[in-house]
Amino acid sequence: MLIITSLAAAALAVSPGAADAPTSAPPPMIVTVSTAVDVTPSLVSRVLEEADALWHAAGLTFEWRRVGLRDSTRLDRSVGGALHGLRIMIGMSRGVSHDGQLPLGWIEFEQGTPGQEIYLSYQNALDFLADSPGVAGPANRMPPVEREIKVARAMGRALAHELGHYLLASKIHTRRGLMQASHTAMEFFDYSRRGFELDLAQRQMLAARLSRDAVVVRQ
C-alpha cells in the first residue's frame, strides 16, 4: 500500500550506488481492469499509461483487459502460473486509514502471499489533490482535463507501487524509489517521475520471480 500508505513499514536495505542493468523484455503480463461507474474511461487510460511508463523502464509491459464490473471476476484462464489472474479495481472505496491518512491503493496479503486484486481509490485521489493546493494548485479552479491528468498521475504511480508488491511478492518497503512506503504530494503530482524508480536489486528479484512463476504470457 502506498501513500499515503503502508501495509508494512519494514525497510529493505538498498545500495545507493547500484547501477541500472539492461534486461531482456518479457512478453506483456495480462491484467484485468474494472471500474466503478463514477470513473471515466479517459481517467482509466491515463492511470494505466502512467503505471506502464514506470514499469517500462524495468523492462515489463502489461496487456490491460478492461471489463465491466459484472465481468471482473471472469479471468482469462489461457495461461497457468501462480501469479496468473491479477485484476485491478478502480472505485470509490476509501480503505483503511493509516496514521490519519487514507491510501491511494492497496493489495492484501495472506500468509505472506499477495492477493489477486489491487484496489485504487479514486475518491482518495480526488481528496489528496484537493488537500495539496500548495503543490498541485487549487483543484476547484482547475479545468476538468487538468484535474483528471493530475489525479490519474497520482493513481498511476500508486498502481505501479502496488504492482511492485505483487510482482516481488513482498510487503517490504525500501528507503527510496518506487517501493518506498510514502511519497510527497510533489512526487505524486509532479510531471517528473523522479523518485519512482526500481533499483538493480529489485530488478533482479523481479527477473527471478517472473522466471519462477511464469507470470508473463508466452507468445
N, CA, C and O of each residue as an XYZ file, in Angstrom:
876
protein
N       0.843     -1.184      0.000
C       0.000      0.000      0.000
C       0.876      1.231      0.000
O       1.877      1.292      0.714
N       0.506      2.189     -0.784
C       1.333      3.378     -0.944
C       0.596      4.612     -0.487
O      -0.634      4.648     -0.465
N       1.369      5.636     -0.118
C       0.822      6.961      0.096
C       1.840      7.985      0.387
O       2.978      8.395      0.158
N       1.008      8.106      0.875
C      -0.031      7.952      1.869
C      -0.268      6.480      1.951
O      -1.289      6.014      1.444
N       0.642      5.680      2.582
C       0.479      4.229      2.563
C       1.407      3.419      3.393
O       2.543      3.816      3.653
N       0.931      2.283      3.810
C       1.876      1.357      4.393
C       1.179      0.160      4.977
O       0.496      0.268      5.996
N       1.343     -0.984      4.342
C       0.909     -2.246      4.943
C       2.015     -2.761      5.844
O       1.741     -3.382      6.871
N       3.266     -2.510      5.468
C       4.400     -2.939      6.278
C       5.428     -1.841      6.243
O       5.707     -1.287      5.180
N       5.999     -1.514      7.389
C       6.945     -0.411      7.447
C       8.377     -0.885      7.457
O       9.292     -0.071      7.583
N       8.595     -2.175      7.328
C       9.966     -2.695      7.345
C      10.751     -2.139      6.176
O      10.223     -2.005      5.073
N      12.010     -1.816      6.415
C      12.838     -1.224      5.364
C      13.748     -2.282      4.757
O      14.329     -3.106      5.463
N      13.858     -2.241      3.439
C      14.769     -3.129      2.731
C      16.023     -2.344      2.399
O      15.951     -1.291      1.765
N      17.177     -2.849      2.825
C      18.422     -2.141      2.555
C      18.675     -2.125      1.061
O      18.630     -3.166      0.406
N      18.941     -0.943      0.521
C      19.184     -0.780     -0.894
C      20.510     -0.073     -1.086
O      20.769      0.945     -0.443
N      21.341     -0.590     -1.945
C      22.626      0.043     -2.206
C      22.424      1.311     -3.006
O      21.952      1.241     -4.141
N      22.765      2.480     -2.455
C      22.521      3.729     -3.163
C      23.325      3.867     -4.430
O      22.981      4.671     -5.295
N      24.391      3.098     -4.558
C      25.229      3.227     -5.738
C      24.930      2.193     -6.797
O      25.642      2.107     -7.798
N      23.873      1.394     -6.591
C      23.574      0.338     -7.558
C      23.230      0.931     -8.907
O      22.412      1.846     -9.002
N      23.850      0.415     -9.940
C      23.604      0.926    -11.286
C      22.521      0.109    -11.960
O      22.347     -1.076    -11.676
N      21.795      0.759    -12.859
C      20.773      0.047    -13.602
C      21.445     -0.932    -14.556
O      22.507     -0.652    -15.113
N      20.804     -2.090    -14.733
C      21.356     -3.082    -15.648
C      20.315     -3.383    -16.716
O      19.134     -3.519    -16.397
N      20.718     -3.490    -17.961
C      19.770     -3.790    -19.021
C      19.228     -5.204    -18.875
O      19.959     -6.131    -18.526
N      17.955     -5.352    -19.142
C      17.335     -6.673    -19.064
C      16.548     -6.917    -20.343
O      16.065     -5.975    -20.972
N      16.420     -8.185    -20.727
C      15.626     -8.500    -21.902
C      14.154     -8.377    -21.546
O      13.737     -8.790    -20.463
N      13.375     -7.818    -22.441
C      11.970     -7.546    -22.163
C      11.134     -8.806    -22.342
O      11.169     -9.421    -23.407
N      10.377     -9.202    -21.309
C       9.478    -10.352    -21.437
C       8.201     -9.940    -22.166
O       7.954     -8.745    -22.323
N       7.388    -10.887    -22.612
C       6.086    -10.555    -23.207
C       5.200     -9.844    -22.190
O       5.470     -9.913    -20.991
N       4.162     -9.172    -22.637
C       3.292     -8.441    -21.711
C       2.606     -9.355    -20.704
O       2.320    -10.519    -20.986
N       2.355     -8.806    -19.539
C       1.612     -9.504    -18.491
C       0.141     -9.101    -18.589
O      -0.174     -7.912    -18.653
N      -0.744    -10.070    -18.600
C      -2.179     -9.793    -18.706
C      -2.743     -9.382    -17.352
O      -2.527    -10.060    -16.347
N      -3.479     -8.248    -17.332
C      -4.125     -7.769    -16.110
C      -5.545     -7.336    -16.456
O      -5.752     -6.579    -17.404
N      -6.521     -7.814    -15.692
C      -7.914     -7.426    -15.885
C      -8.194     -6.147    -15.102
O      -7.799     -6.031    -13.942
N      -8.871     -5.192    -15.725
C      -9.152     -3.897    -15.097
C     -10.656     -3.638    -15.130
O     -11.275     -3.685    -16.193
N     -11.242     -3.364    -13.965
C     -12.652     -2.987    -13.893
C     -12.785     -1.707    -13.092
O     -11.928     -1.397    -12.265
N     -13.858     -0.961    -13.335
C     -14.011      0.344    -12.715
C     -15.433      0.568    -12.220
O     -16.381     -0.055    -12.697
N     -15.558      1.475    -11.247
C     -16.869      1.922    -10.786
C     -17.455      2.858    -11.836
O     -16.739      3.379    -12.691
N     -18.767      3.064    -11.759
C     -19.441      3.873    -12.773
C     -18.997      5.333    -12.732
O     -19.124      6.042    -13.730
N     -18.479      5.792    -11.593
C     -18.074      7.191    -11.456
C     -16.757      7.498    -12.147
O     -16.399      8.669    -12.281
N     -16.034      6.496    -12.584
C     -14.706      6.668    -13.146
C     -14.785      6.696    -14.665
O     -15.328      5.777    -15.279
N     -14.245      7.745    -15.270
C     -14.332      7.890    -16.725
C     -13.297      7.013    -17.433
O     -12.228      6.751    -16.883
N     -13.605      6.566    -18.632
C     -12.639      5.769    -19.402
C     -11.334      6.519    -19.653
O     -10.262      5.914    -19.657
N     -11.418      7.828    -19.862
C     -10.192      8.592    -20.124
C      -9.276      8.623    -18.904
O      -8.055      8.564    -19.048
N      -9.853      8.715    -17.701
C      -9.030      8.681    -16.493
C      -8.361      7.319    -16.351
O      -7.180      7.242    -16.014
N      -9.102      6.246    -16.605
C      -8.534      4.906    -16.519
C      -7.358      4.763    -17.480
O      -6.323      4.201    -17.122
N      -7.517      5.267    -18.690
C      -6.431      5.186    -19.668
C      -5.193      5.912    -19.171
O      -4.079      5.410    -19.324
N      -5.370      7.076    -18.582
C      -4.232      7.848    -18.062
C      -3.553      7.115    -16.903
O      -2.326      7.098    -16.810
N      -4.352      6.511    -16.022
C      -3.798      5.753    -14.892
C      -2.919      4.616    -15.401
O      -1.791      4.439    -14.942
N      -3.441      3.855    -16.345
C      -2.712      2.704    -16.869
C      -1.468      3.132    -17.645
O      -0.440      2.457    -17.586
N      -1.553      4.232    -18.362
C      -0.395      4.739    -19.098
C       0.733      5.141    -18.149
O       1.907      4.916    -18.443
N       0.375      5.733    -17.017
C       1.393      6.134    -16.047
C       2.081      4.912    -15.440
O       3.307      4.873    -15.335
N       1.287      3.917    -15.043
C       1.874      2.686    -14.495
C       2.739      1.997    -15.542
O       3.815      1.490    -15.225
N       2.276      1.978    -16.784
C       3.057      1.400    -17.884
C       4.422      2.076    -18.006
O       5.452      1.415    -18.130
N       4.403      3.396    -17.969
C       5.637      4.149    -18.159
C       6.651      3.842    -17.064
O       7.845      3.730    -17.343
N       6.197      3.706    -15.834
C       7.103      3.431    -14.728
C       7.693      2.031    -14.817
O       8.871      1.840    -14.513
N       6.900      1.054    -15.226
C       7.397     -0.316    -15.310
C       8.151     -0.593    -16.608
O       8.942     -1.533    -16.685
N       7.904      0.220    -17.615
C       8.624      0.038    -18.884
C      10.127      0.163    -18.677
O      10.909     -0.548    -19.308
N      10.527      1.068    -17.791
C      11.950      1.255    -17.518
C      12.581      0.000    -16.928
O      13.791     -0.200    -17.038
N      11.762     -0.847    -16.300
C      12.264     -2.097    -15.737
C      12.129     -3.256    -16.717
O      12.466     -4.392    -16.385
N      11.635     -2.974    -17.927
C      11.544     -3.995    -18.958
C      10.275     -4.820    -18.929
O      10.214     -5.881    -19.550
N       9.238     -4.343    -18.204
C       7.984     -5.098    -18.108
C       6.840     -4.278    -18.678
O       6.712     -3.090    -18.382
N       6.014     -4.907    -19.492
C       4.841     -4.249    -20.049
C       3.594     -5.052    -19.693
O       3.676     -6.202    -19.260
N       2.435     -4.418    -19.886
C       1.171     -5.029    -19.488
C       0.179     -5.009    -20.634
O       0.175     -4.107    -21.471
N      -0.653     -6.024    -20.646
C      -1.814     -6.041    -21.533
C      -3.034     -5.864    -20.645
O      -3.468     -6.800    -19.973
N      -3.584     -4.651    -20.648
C      -4.713     -4.334    -19.778
C      -6.008     -4.779    -20.453
O      -6.310     -4.344    -21.565
N      -6.757     -5.625    -19.800
C      -8.033     -6.094    -20.345
C      -9.162     -5.459    -19.536
O      -9.492     -5.910    -18.439
N      -9.743     -4.409    -20.100
C     -10.752     -3.638    -19.386
C     -12.119     -4.287    -19.555
O     -12.565     -4.556    -20.670
N     -12.776     -4.533    -18.420
C     -14.071     -5.204    -18.416
C     -15.032     -4.429    -17.519
O     -14.621     -3.581    -16.727
N     -16.323     -4.741    -17.661
C     -17.318     -4.153    -16.780
C     -17.288     -4.819    -15.410
O     -16.662     -5.863    -15.228
N     -17.967     -4.207    -14.457
C     -17.977     -4.752    -13.100
C     -18.516     -6.175    -13.063
O     -18.003     -7.007    -12.316
N     -19.527     -6.463    -13.844
C     -20.119     -7.803    -13.830
C     -19.174     -8.859    -14.371
O     -19.296    -10.043    -14.058
N     -18.229     -8.413    -15.187
C     -17.287     -9.363    -15.799
C     -15.954     -9.422    -15.072
O     -15.054    -10.150    -15.492
N     -15.811     -8.659    -13.973
C     -14.492     -8.512    -13.350
C     -13.961     -9.797    -12.728
O     -12.755     -9.927    -12.515
N     -14.833    -10.735    -12.438
C     -14.360    -11.994    -11.846
C     -14.128    -13.079    -12.894
O     -13.715    -14.191    -12.565
N     -14.394    -12.751    -14.147
C     -14.164    -13.723    -15.222
C     -12.741    -13.547    -15.726
O     -12.467    -12.666    -16.541
N     -11.855    -14.371    -15.250
C     -10.436    -14.223    -15.560
C     -10.047    -15.094    -16.744
O     -10.598    -16.174    -16.956
N      -9.102    -14.606    -17.492
C      -8.563    -15.363    -18.615
C      -7.791    -16.561    -18.080
O      -6.867    -16.385    -17.286
N      -8.140    -17.752    -18.486
C      -7.505    -18.974    -17.993
C      -6.526    -19.567    -18.994
O      -6.133    -20.725    -18.861
N      -6.128    -18.786    -19.996
C      -5.303    -19.353    -21.061
C      -3.863    -19.592    -20.644
O      -3.134    -20.299    -21.339
N      -3.439    -19.021    -19.531
C      -2.058    -19.160    -19.090
C      -2.034    -19.612    -17.647
O      -2.796    -19.110    -16.820
N      -1.155    -20.564    -17.338
C      -1.017    -21.014    -15.961
C      -0.073    -20.115    -15.202
O       0.319    -19.051    -15.681
N       0.297    -20.564    -13.982
C       1.258    -19.778    -13.210
C       0.660    -19.283    -11.916
O      -0.516    -18.925    -11.863
N       1.466    -19.260    -10.872
C       0.987    -18.888     -9.544
C       0.487    -17.465     -9.482
O      -0.373    -17.151     -8.659
N       1.014    -16.576    -10.350
C       0.622    -15.178    -10.285
C      -0.432    -14.813    -11.325
O      -0.767    -13.639    -11.478
N      -0.956    -15.806    -12.040
C      -1.926    -15.507    -13.084
C      -3.252    -15.084    -12.474
O      -3.660    -15.617    -11.443
N      -3.931    -14.125    -13.105
C      -5.259    -13.732    -12.667
C      -5.301    -12.413    -11.936
O      -6.302    -12.120    -11.281
N      -4.267    -11.606    -12.016
C      -4.281    -10.318    -11.333
C      -5.345     -9.418    -11.941
O      -5.515     -9.372    -13.159
N      -6.060     -8.701    -11.075
C      -7.058     -7.750    -11.534
C      -6.926     -6.445    -10.751
O      -6.523     -6.425     -9.588
N      -7.277     -5.375    -11.424
C      -7.260     -4.044    -10.836
C      -8.691     -3.560    -10.723
O      -9.454     -3.653    -11.684
N      -9.064     -3.047     -9.566
C     -10.382     -2.439     -9.382
C     -10.180     -0.974     -9.045
O      -9.477     -0.642     -8.090
N     -10.798     -0.089     -9.834
C     -10.734      1.346     -9.583
C     -12.120      1.787     -9.148
O     -13.075      1.704     -9.920
N     -12.229      2.255     -7.917
C     -13.542      2.611     -7.388
C     -13.493      3.738     -6.379
O     -12.518      4.485     -6.300
N     -14.563      3.846     -5.608
C     -14.728      4.976     -4.688
C     -14.472      4.611     -3.229
O     -14.560      5.479     -2.361
N     -14.160      3.354     -2.938
C     -13.912      2.951     -1.550
C     -12.692      3.677     -1.001
O     -11.777      4.025     -1.748
N     -12.685      3.903      0.308
C     -11.615      4.667      0.927
C     -10.549      3.791      1.585
O      -9.444      4.266      1.849
N     -10.856      2.534      1.853
C      -9.876      1.681      2.506
C      -9.728      2.019      3.972
O     -10.603      2.650      4.566
N      -8.615      1.596      4.557
C      -8.371      1.760      5.988
C      -7.343      2.858      6.206
O      -6.295      2.870      5.561
N      -7.642      3.779      7.112
C      -6.730      4.879      7.406
C      -5.487      4.378      8.124
O      -5.570      3.526      9.008
N      -4.323      4.918      7.733
C      -3.058      4.607      8.389
C      -2.433      5.920      8.842
O      -2.090      6.770      8.020
N      -2.288      6.080     10.153
C      -1.708      7.307     10.704
C      -2.476      8.537     10.241
O      -1.889      9.584      9.966
N      -3.792      8.396     10.160
C      -4.626      9.530      9.780
C      -4.672      9.810      8.287
O      -5.302     10.779      7.863
N      -4.024      8.988      7.489
C      -4.004      9.188      6.047
C      -4.629      8.000      5.336
O      -4.433      6.849      5.726
N      -5.387      8.298      4.283
C      -6.052      7.250      3.525
C      -5.214      6.860      2.312
O      -4.596      7.722      1.687
N      -5.185      5.592      1.977
C      -4.329      5.114      0.885
C      -4.901      5.399     -0.499
O      -6.118      5.444     -0.682
N      -4.029      5.588     -1.453
C      -4.446      5.700     -2.844
C      -4.698      4.322     -3.441
O      -5.508      4.179     -4.357
N      -4.008      3.313     -2.928
C      -4.175      1.957     -3.430
C      -3.716      0.947     -2.411
O      -2.971      1.276     -1.488
N      -4.157     -0.280     -2.575
C      -3.736     -1.325     -1.649
C      -3.906     -2.711     -2.274
O      -4.691     -2.918     -3.200
N      -3.130     -3.649     -1.721
C      -3.254     -5.065     -2.066
C      -3.135     -5.835     -0.766
O      -2.294     -5.512      0.072
N      -3.954     -6.833     -0.593
C      -3.945     -7.635      0.634
C      -2.979     -8.811      0.497
O      -2.807     -9.378     -0.583
N      -2.361     -9.156      1.611
C      -1.501    -10.337      1.674
C      -2.121    -11.341      2.643
O      -2.706    -10.962      3.657
N      -1.985    -12.612      2.318
C      -2.435    -13.683      3.213
C      -1.306    -14.689      3.371
O      -0.882    -15.327      2.408
N      -0.830    -14.817      4.595
C       0.280    -15.718      4.908
C       1.481    -15.449      3.991
O       2.118    -16.373      3.486
N       1.765    -14.178      3.798
C       2.925    -13.787      3.023
C       2.764    -13.816      1.517
O       3.705    -13.517      0.782
N       1.567    -14.175      1.048
C       1.315    -14.255     -0.389
C       0.378    -13.141     -0.825
O      -0.673    -12.953     -0.212
N       0.732    -12.390     -1.877
C      -0.149    -11.301     -2.311
C      -1.439    -11.825     -2.904
O      -1.456    -12.862     -3.568
N      -2.524    -11.098     -2.660
C      -3.805    -11.456     -3.252
C      -3.816    -11.168     -4.740
O      -2.822    -10.714     -5.306
N      -4.948    -11.437     -5.365
C      -5.064    -11.285     -6.817
C      -5.757     -9.997     -7.227
O      -6.066     -9.816     -8.405
N      -6.008     -9.093     -6.276
C      -6.665     -7.834     -6.623
C      -5.939     -6.644     -6.025
O      -5.581     -6.639     -4.847
N      -5.731     -5.643     -6.852
C      -5.232     -4.346     -6.408
C      -6.395     -3.368     -6.505
O      -7.073     -3.292     -7.530
N      -6.619     -2.620     -5.430
C      -7.698     -1.629     -5.425
C      -7.092     -0.236     -5.467
O      -6.168      0.067     -4.712
N      -7.614      0.617     -6.352
C      -7.222      2.016     -6.413
C      -8.421      2.874     -6.037
O      -9.518      2.687     -6.564
N      -8.208      3.816     -5.122
C      -9.299      4.663     -4.655
C      -9.325      5.989     -5.401
O      -8.474      6.850     -5.179
N     -10.291      6.149     -6.275
C     -10.484      7.401     -6.989
C     -10.868      8.511     -6.016
O     -10.403      9.643     -6.147
N     -11.716      8.188     -5.043
C     -12.150      9.192     -4.073
C     -10.978      9.724     -3.258
O     -10.864     10.932     -3.052
N     -10.114      8.837     -2.797
C      -8.954      9.286     -2.020
C      -8.009     10.135     -2.864
O      -7.399     11.082     -2.367
N      -7.894      9.788     -4.139
C      -7.026     10.568     -5.024
C      -7.586     11.971     -5.235
O      -6.832     12.943     -5.257
N      -8.900     12.079     -5.388
C      -9.535     13.390     -5.512
C      -9.299     14.227     -4.256
O      -8.974     15.411     -4.339
N      -9.469     13.596     -3.093
C      -9.267     14.307     -1.833
C      -7.808     14.710     -1.650
O      -7.517     15.790     -1.136
N      -6.895     13.843     -2.069
C      -5.466     14.126     -1.969
C      -5.116     15.365     -2.800
O      -4.364     16.232     -2.355
N      -5.671     15.431     -4.002
C      -5.443     16.604     -4.849
C      -6.004     17.861     -4.194
O      -5.346     18.900     -4.160
N      -7.223     17.758     -3.674
C      -7.862     18.912     -3.040
C      -7.093     19.388     -1.816
O      -7.101     20.577     -1.496
N      -6.428     18.459     -1.131
C      -5.674     18.790      0.078
C      -4.246     19.242     -0.212
O      -3.478     19.487      0.718
N      -3.878     19.357     -1.494
C      -2.499     19.706     -1.863
C      -2.434     20.946     -2.755
O      -1.729     20.937     -3.764
N      -3.164     22.020     -2.399
C      -3.187     23.195     -3.282
C      -1.831     23.877     -3.415
O      -1.533     24.466     -4.454
N      -1.006     23.802     -2.368
C       0.290     24.446     -2.429
C       1.249     23.785     -3.393
O       2.225     24.393     -3.832
N       0.963     22.524     -3.724
C       1.829     21.752     -4.631
C       1.200     21.608     -6.008
O       1.832     21.895     -7.025
N      -0.045     21.163     -6.031
C      -0.711     20.855     -7.296
C      -1.549     22.001     -7.834
O      -1.957     21.985     -8.996
N      -1.812     23.014     -6.976
C      -2.704     24.094     -7.368
C      -4.103     23.829     -6.834
O      -4.420     22.697     -6.468
N      -4.945     24.857     -6.783
C      -6.309     24.693     -6.255
C      -7.165     23.830     -7.178
O      -7.444     24.212     -8.314
N      -7.575     22.680     -6.690
C      -8.316     21.733     -7.531
C      -9.632     22.308     -8.032
O     -10.058     22.019     -9.150
N     -10.273     23.122     -7.202
C     -11.589     23.652     -7.592
C     -11.506     24.716     -8.678
O     -12.534     25.140     -9.206
N     -10.305     25.150     -9.017
C     -10.131     26.131    -10.089
C      -9.517     25.519    -11.347
O      -9.323     26.213    -12.345
N      -9.221     24.255    -11.303
C      -8.598     23.599    -12.455
C      -9.627     23.258    -13.522
O     -10.759     22.902    -13.194
N      -9.257     23.361    -14.786
C     -10.111     22.791    -15.835
C     -10.238     21.285    -15.603
O      -9.305     20.667    -15.090
N     -11.354     20.689    -15.964
C     -11.552     19.252    -15.736
C     -10.423     18.373    -16.272
O     -10.053     17.384    -15.639
N      -9.877     18.727    -17.428
C      -8.811     17.899    -18.010
C      -7.559     17.957    -17.147
O      -6.921     16.928    -16.925
N      -7.196     19.138    -16.658
C      -6.017     19.255    -15.808
C      -6.198     18.468    -14.510
O      -5.276     17.793    -14.050
N      -7.384     18.559    -13.929
C      -7.655     17.816    -12.692
C      -7.550     16.318    -12.943
O      -6.981     15.588    -12.131
N      -8.093     15.862    -14.058
C      -8.029     14.432    -14.375
C      -6.592     13.973    -14.578
O      -6.208     12.903    -14.106
N      -5.803     14.772    -15.274
C      -4.407     14.401    -15.532
C      -3.644     14.234    -14.227
O      -2.899     13.268    -14.064
N      -3.824     15.168    -13.295
C      -3.078     15.111    -12.038
C      -3.550     13.969    -11.146
O      -2.738     13.282    -10.527
N      -4.861     13.766    -11.082
C      -5.387     12.659    -10.281
C      -4.917     11.329    -10.863
O      -4.498     10.441    -10.120
N      -4.983     11.186    -12.181
C      -4.562      9.940    -12.827
C      -3.075      9.699    -12.648
O      -2.646      8.555    -12.500
N      -2.287     10.760    -12.659
C      -0.843     10.624    -12.461
C      -0.549     10.021    -11.091
O       0.250      9.092    -10.971
N      -1.203     10.559    -10.057
C      -1.002     10.030     -8.700
C      -1.493      8.593     -8.594
O      -0.828      7.756     -7.983
N      -2.645      8.300     -9.180
C      -3.193      6.945     -9.120
C      -2.322      5.963     -9.891
O      -2.142      4.824     -9.461
N      -1.782      6.397    -11.025
C      -0.909      5.516    -11.803
C       0.360      5.174    -11.059
O       0.857      4.051    -11.154
N       0.894      6.137    -10.313
C       2.094      5.886     -9.528
C       1.787      4.982     -8.332
O       2.603      4.142     -7.950
N       0.606      5.165     -7.749
C       0.189      4.255     -6.675
C      -0.003      2.838     -7.214
O       0.371      1.864     -6.562
N      -0.591      2.729     -8.414
C      -0.769      1.413     -9.026
C       0.577      0.752     -9.290
O       0.744     -0.440     -9.033
N       1.537      1.516     -9.799
C       2.867      0.953    -10.060
C       3.485      0.415     -8.777
O       4.135     -0.630     -8.793
N       3.287      1.118     -7.668
C       3.803      0.675     -6.364
C       3.147     -0.643     -5.944
O       3.835     -1.577     -5.530
N       1.824     -0.716     -6.052
C       1.128     -1.946     -5.660
C       1.490     -3.109     -6.579
O       1.575     -4.251     -6.128
N       1.700     -2.829     -7.848
C       2.189     -3.874     -8.752
C       3.542     -4.392     -8.290
O       3.847     -5.575     -8.443
N       4.354     -3.497     -7.720
C       5.635     -3.926     -7.175
C       5.474     -4.911     -6.037
O       6.195     -5.907     -5.971
N       4.530     -4.644     -5.130
C       4.271     -5.593     -4.045
C       3.848     -6.949     -4.609
O       4.279     -7.997     -4.127
N       3.005     -6.913     -5.627
C       2.509     -8.151     -6.232
C       3.620     -8.914     -6.950
O       3.803    -10.112     -6.733
N       4.351     -8.216     -7.796
C       5.369     -8.867     -8.615
C       6.549     -9.362     -7.794
O       7.127    -10.406     -8.097
N       6.909     -8.613     -6.754
C       8.019     -9.018     -5.893
C       7.553     -9.940     -4.764
O       8.363    -10.485     -4.015
N       6.210    -10.106     -4.658
C       5.620    -10.967     -3.625
C       6.134    -10.593     -2.239
O       6.525    -11.456     -1.453
N       6.126     -9.306     -1.957
C       6.685     -8.835     -0.699
C       5.958     -7.590     -0.209
O       5.576     -6.729     -1.002
N       5.769     -7.501      1.118
C       5.230     -6.291      1.739
C       6.325     -5.271      2.036
O       6.045     -4.142      2.438
N       7.551     -5.677      1.836
C       8.689     -4.848      2.225
C       8.706     -3.529      1.454
O       8.419     -3.482      0.257
N       9.050     -2.464      2.173
C       9.256     -1.162      1.548
C      10.739     -0.808      1.581
O      11.481     -1.231      2.468
N      11.146     -0.028      0.600
C      12.530      0.406      0.513
C      12.670      1.823      1.073
O      11.680      2.491      1.371
N      13.903      2.256      1.205
C      14.149      3.606      1.713
C      13.999      4.667      0.643
O      13.912      5.855      0.956
N      13.967      4.259     -0.614
C      13.832      5.219     -1.705
C      13.246      4.497     -2.918
O      13.150      3.270     -2.941
N      12.864      5.265     -3.905
C      12.383      4.678     -5.149
C      10.916      4.285     -5.129
O      10.172      4.652     -4.219
N      10.515      3.538     -6.141
C       9.116      3.148     -6.316
C       8.542      2.462     -5.087
O       7.386      2.694     -4.735
N       9.335      1.617     -4.427
C       8.809      0.801     -3.344
C       9.020      1.399     -1.947
O       8.909      0.681     -0.954
N       9.318      2.680     -1.856
C       9.358      3.264     -0.519
C       7.930      3.435     -0.014
O       6.989      3.499     -0.805
N       7.773      3.508      1.310
C       6.450      3.446      1.927
C       5.600      4.670      1.648
O       4.376      4.562      1.586
N       6.215      5.829      1.477
C       5.428      7.039      1.243
C       6.163      7.981      0.305
O       7.391      7.972      0.220
N       5.389      8.786     -0.389
C       5.929      9.806     -1.274
C       5.227     11.120     -0.977
O       4.114     11.133     -0.452
N       5.870     12.204     -1.308
C       5.286     13.515     -1.083
C       4.256     13.837     -2.156
O       4.216     13.203     -3.210
N       3.423     14.834     -1.867
C       2.462     15.298     -2.869
C       3.183     15.787     -4.115
O       2.709     15.582     -5.233
N       4.326     16.430     -3.925
C       5.101     16.892     -5.068
C       5.501     15.727     -5.956
O       5.414     15.823     -7.181
N       5.938     14.625     -5.354
C       6.348     13.455     -6.144
C       5.153     12.824     -6.860
O       5.276     12.366     -7.995
N       4.007     12.803     -6.199
C       2.825     12.209     -6.819
C       2.298     13.029     -7.995
O       1.892     12.467     -9.013
N       2.303     14.347     -7.859
C       1.652     15.192     -8.863
C       2.602     15.831     -9.866
O       2.152     16.344    -10.890
N       3.885     15.814     -9.601
C       4.841     16.451    -10.488
C       4.919     15.717    -11.828
O       4.719     14.504    -11.903
N       5.215     16.477    -12.877
C       5.361     15.873    -14.204
C       6.508     14.865    -14.224
O       6.407     13.815    -14.859
N       7.596     15.186    -13.527
C       8.747     14.281    -13.464
C       8.402     13.013    -12.694
O       7.638     13.044    -11.729
N       8.979     11.897    -13.137
C       8.767     10.625    -12.435
C       9.921     10.301    -11.491
O      10.062      9.162    -11.046
N      10.724     11.277    -11.192
C      11.853     11.074    -10.293
C      11.355     10.608     -8.924
O      10.391     11.148     -8.381
N      12.028      9.602     -8.383
C      11.640      9.058     -7.087
C      10.795      7.801     -7.192
O      10.447      7.203     -6.173
N      10.457      7.387     -8.425
C       9.629      6.190     -8.609
C      10.363      5.120     -9.419
O       9.752      4.388    -10.197
N      11.676      5.041     -9.225
C      12.476      4.067     -9.971
C      12.626      2.753     -9.195
O      12.519      2.722     -7.969
N      12.875      1.678     -9.938
C      13.272      0.396     -9.355
C      14.791      0.308     -9.392
O      15.411      0.675    -10.390
N      15.391     -0.174     -8.311
C      16.848     -0.299     -8.310
C      17.276     -1.654     -8.873
O      16.439     -2.492     -9.207
N      18.565     -1.851     -8.972
C      19.103     -3.073     -9.566
C      18.678     -4.316     -8.797
O      18.314     -5.325     -9.401
N      18.721     -4.253     -7.474
C      18.349     -5.417     -6.661
C      16.893     -5.808     -6.904
O      16.571     -6.993     -6.994
N      16.021     -4.818     -7.010
C      14.606     -5.111     -7.255
C      14.398     -5.696     -8.644
O      13.564     -6.582     -8.829
N      15.148     -5.207     -9.614
C      15.037     -5.759    -10.969
C      15.490     -7.215    -11.004
O      14.906     -8.043    -11.704
N      16.523     -7.512    -10.249
C      16.999     -8.891    -10.195
C      15.973     -9.797     -9.504
O      15.745    -10.926     -9.936
N      15.361     -9.294     -8.433
C      14.319    -10.050     -7.749
C      13.138    -10.279     -8.681
O      12.565    -11.369     -8.706
N      12.773     -9.258     -9.443
C      11.662     -9.374    -10.375
C      11.948    -10.410    -11.453
O      11.087    -11.227    -11.780
N      13.152    -10.375    -12.002
C      13.519    -11.340    -13.048
C      13.410    -12.765    -12.534
O      12.920    -13.649    -13.237
N      13.872    -12.989    -11.296
C      13.796    -14.326    -10.705
C      12.351    -14.734    -10.473
O      11.982    -15.887    -10.694
N      11.536    -13.791    -10.027
C      10.115    -14.069     -9.762
C       9.381    -14.417    -11.051
O       8.614    -15.379    -11.087
N       9.608    -13.655    -12.092
C       8.954    -13.918    -13.366
C       9.355    -15.273    -13.925
O       8.525    -16.014    -14.450
N      10.619    -15.580    -13.806
C      11.121    -16.851    -14.315
C      10.526    -18.027    -13.549
O      10.165    -19.043    -14.142
N      10.425    -17.884    -12.223
C       9.979    -18.988    -11.382
C       8.487    -19.246    -11.522
O       8.062    -20.401    -11.550
N       7.696    -18.203    -11.608
C       6.247    -18.386    -11.563
C       5.538    -18.182    -12.878
O       4.313    -18.279    -12.940
N       6.299    -17.895    -13.960
C       5.708    -17.768    -15.295
C       4.549    -16.791    -15.316
O       3.438    -17.134    -15.720
N       4.817    -15.572    -14.878
C       3.784    -14.552    -14.833
C       3.354    -14.131    -16.216
O       2.176    -13.857    -16.449
N       4.295    -14.075    -17.136
C       4.021    -13.472    -18.437
C       3.406    -14.444    -19.408
O       3.478    -15.660    -19.227
N       2.807    -13.903    -20.428
C       2.193    -14.709    -21.467
C       3.261    -15.130    -22.469
O       4.002    -14.292    -22.982
N       3.337    -16.401    -22.739
C       4.268    -16.906    -23.754
C       3.591    -16.822    -25.118
O       2.509    -17.371    -25.328
N       4.236    -16.140    -26.020
C       3.632    -15.972    -27.336
C       4.437    -16.712    -28.399
O       4.077    -16.684    -29.576
